[in-house]
Amino acid sequence: MSWEDRLYRVFSCPQENFSNDFLEIITVTYAQELCRHFLARFGEDLQRRSNGLLAFLETWLEHEKATFDTVWNLAFGEVKQVLLPGSQNDHVRTAAALALQLQYSNNQLTNEWSIQLTAPTRLKWGRWLLPTADWLTVSSEGRQVTIRLRYQGKERQVAFRQGDEGWKGENIEQMPQINAGQRRIDVLHLNALNYSAFDDIIHSFAQDLTPDEVSARCQATIMLLHDYADIYLPWVERVVRYIIPLQSENDFVFSSSYADRPGVVTISFPARLAALAEMLVHEATHQYFHLLSSVGNVDDGSDATLYYSPYKTARTAH
């Protein structure tokens, strides 16, 4: 087996000796190229609509050392989506979400930037869902970040401070989180999805369960993996960042992952814990496939065999 085959093989299953260094090379290089294309296409317009934002993004791109955790999230997924041919996504909102994510990931980025949004929206700071805004300014001094937001002429200010246990904020709406071991998984609720990037799935959102009920079921699922199939827990927690609960139909359970939504999985509720565990592992495996696909084609097209699929009559391997 060649050294390349050994590197790629670790993306196939949790029994392999995974290389976090190789994972970081793949994801960071790909995310930086996405960012360069994004600024090349939209930089001129962003310069007109914002103050300091473009310089902030350019500085990060040229001088900051990013990590896998910096780039494996929704913000970079939205950058990819807005660059797709025919995309109707809002590049101004995307730029603001990206800058907030970079600020959240690196407390050494001391700066100030502001932006006039094209439409009122709710942005995220980590697990916190910021108030609706059509304008915002972000001021950072190391471990202290202040965000001023304006909507319909009224202004509100929120502040976050980073301590030994991460960022802390008060009186701001939080999304439930699942403790998956070394990392946390956010449960995205309806207020966090109310923009064009999620138009394709928002109609199927599970509204029969509260976000806290969904997170409790997911936490119990993580404990099931921990107790009975612990080799799969790192496999899941490494790449799954967000869970979006969708409504099961006629007791039929399903789940999905997306090449342009890093770390996002949709899972139908209600479902038995064993089924939830299987769906988490299954969708995590899709995440690794999407990761490896960013390097190049994983299939040379030579296998034309049609294989069984429970969702289609038959399909090729890729």
N, C-alpha and C positions, 0 to 999 in steps of 0.2 A: 504494500500500500504506500502510495507517495505521501510526502509531507502535506501536500494540498488536500488530498483525500482525508487524511487524519484531522486536519483543521476543520473541514466541512462536516465530517462525520459527527462532530459533537453537537450539531444542530438537529440530529435525528431522534435522540431519545435521552432521557435523564441518566441512563446507565453509563454514558460516555463521560470522560474526564473533561469537563467544560473549560474553555479558555476565555476568561473575562477580558483579557488583553485584546484578543482577536475580535471579540464582540465590540469592544470600545473603538477599535480602529474602523470597523465597518460602519457603525452607526454615526460616529462623529464626523468621519470624512463625508458620508452621504448627506448628513444634516448641514454641514458647512457649504457644500455645493448647492443644496436647495436654497440656502440663505443668500448665496451670491446671485443665483438666478432671480430670486425674489427682489433683491435690491436693484438689480439691473433693469428689471421690468417696471418696478413701481417706485423706485427711489426718487425720481423727479417729482412725482405727485405727493409722496410722503413729505418731501422737503417743504412743499407749499402748505401742507395741512398741519405740520407739527413744528415744534421747537426743540431741538436737541435730540429728537428720537433717531433720526437717520445717523447722526454722528455716534450715538450710543451703539446702534447695531453694527456699524462699520468697525468701531473700536473693538467690540466683542469678537467680531469675525477675524480680525487681523492679529489680536494680541492675547485673547484669553484662551486658556487651556480648558476645553470642554470635556465632560465625562459622559458616559452612557446615560446616567440619570438626568443629566442636563437636557439631552436631546430626545429621549424616549418618552414622549408625552404628546398631548393633544395639540399644543401650540405648533410644533414642527409638522404634525399631520395636517394642520390647516394651511401651513405654507405650501405643502405638497398639493393639497386640494386646489388652492387658488391658482396654481400654475398649470393645472390640467386644461387641455383645450376645451373651450366652451364653458368654463367654470363661471358661475354667477356669484360666487362667494365674495364677500366684502374684504378687499385687500387692506383697507385702513384698520378695520377691526382685527384682522390677522396680524398686522404689524404691532398693534397695541398688546395683543395676547402674547406674541412672541417676546416682546420687550419685558413684559411682566414675568414671564417664565424665566428669562435669563437673569433678571434681577433677583427673583426668588431663589435661584440655584446658586448664586454667588454673592455673598455678603460683602465682598471686597470692591464691588462696583459702585463707587461713590460718584453720583451725578444727579442731574435733574433734567427731566424731559416732560413735554406735554403734547397733547394731540387733540384735535377736533374730530370727533367721530362722525361718520356719515349718517348714522341712525342710532337711536337709543339702544343700548345693549347692556348685558351684565357680563363682566369679565371675572376671571378667577385669580386669586392669589393663593397658590397651593390649594388647600382644601376649603378655603374661604370663598364664598360667592359675593363679589362686590355689589354694592347698590347699583341700580340702573343709572346710566350716565350717557350723555352725549359729548362730554368733554372731560378730560382728566389730566392731572399733572402728578408726576411721581418724583419725590425727593428722597435720595438715599445717602445716608452717612454711616457706612459700615453696617452695623447690626440694627440700625434703626431706619425704617422706611415709613414715609408719610405719603398717603395718596389722597389728593383732593379731587372730588368728583362733582360735576354739575349736571343737573337735569331740570329742564323747564325753569331755568333761571335761579333755582335753589342749589346751594352748595353744601356739601357734606365732606367731612374729613375723617379718615380712618388711619390708624397707625398700627404697625407691626414691629415687634422687637424679637430678635433672635437670641435665644439662650442656649444652654447646654443640651436641652431636649428639643430644639428646633424653634420654629417661629411661633409667636403667640400674638393673638389679637383679641380684642374685647368688643362685645356688642355688634358682632358681624355674623351673618348667617354662615353656618358651617355645613359642609356635606359630610355624611357619615363615612367613617373609615373602618376598614377591616385590617386587623393586625395579622399579617402573613409571615411574620418572623423578622427578617432583616428590613423589610419594606412594608409600606402601607398601601392598601388599595382603596381608592375613592369610589363610593356609590353615587353616581351622577343622577340627580333628580330632575324633574321636568324644568325647573327654573334655569338649570344650567345648560339646557339643550335648545332653548328657544331662539335659535338663529339658523341661518340658511344651511350651515354645514351639516345639520342633522334633519333636514327636511324629509329625507328618505325613510327615517325610522321613527320620528316623533309620534306619528299617528298610532304606532303599535305599543307605545309606552304603557307599562303596567301601573295602573292607578288604583288597583284594588288593595295594594299593600303600601304602607308608609315607607319612606326611606329607611327609618330605623328598623322596621320589620324585615326589610330586604337585607340590611346589613347584618342583623342577628342570624338570619338563615345562612348567609355567606360565611359569617364567622364560625358557625357550627360546622359548615362544610370544610373550612380550613382545619378545624380540630379533627374532623374525620380523617382527612389526609394525614395529619400529623400522627394520629394514633395507629392507623392501619396501612398507610401507604406513604411513609415519610419520604421516600426517594423522590416522589413527585412534588413535594412542597417547594423545594428550591426551583424546580422546573417551572412552577406556576409563578411564584413570587418574583422571580427575576424579570419577567416580561409583562405580566398583567398589571396594569396601572389603574384601570377604570372598569367598573361594571355598570352597564345600563340595563335595568330590568324591563323586559318586554312581557306582554301579556300572552300566556299560553292559550291555545285555542283547542277546545274540545279535548282537553287532557293530553294534547300533543305538545311535547317539549322540544325546544330547538335552541340553537345558539349560533353566533356568527362572529367572525373577525374580518378586518378590513386592511388592505394593503396601505391605504392612505390615512389610517387612524392608529398610530402606534400605541400599543398598550391597551386599546379599547376592545372589550368583548361585550356582546349583548347575550343575555341569558333569559330564557322565559321562566316566568313564575305564575303559579306555584309549581313546585317540583320537589320530589323526594331528595333527601341529602345525597344519597348515592348517585342520583342522576345529576345533581348540581356538581358533585365532585368530578364525575366523568366529563361534563361539559367544560369545566374549568381546565382540566388537563388537556382535553381535545383542542380547545381554543388557544391555549398556551402553545401547543405544538404548531398551530397555524401561525402564531406570532414568529416562531423561529423560522418557519418557511418564508414568511414575508421578509424577515431580516436577511436571510441568505439570498433571496431573490434580488435584493438591492445590489448585490455583487455582480450578478449576471444571470443568465438563463440556467435553471436547474434541470432542464430537460432539453435534449438535442433534437427532439421531434421524431426519433427513429422508432419509438414504440407506439404503434397505431392501435394496439389492443384496446378494446372497450371493457371496462371493469364495472362490477356491480356498484351501484350507489343507491342508498335508501331514498334519496331525494330526486334522482333522475333515473330513467330507464337504464342507461349505461353511459359511461364517460371515459375519456382517456385518462392516463395517469396524471396529466397536467393540463 
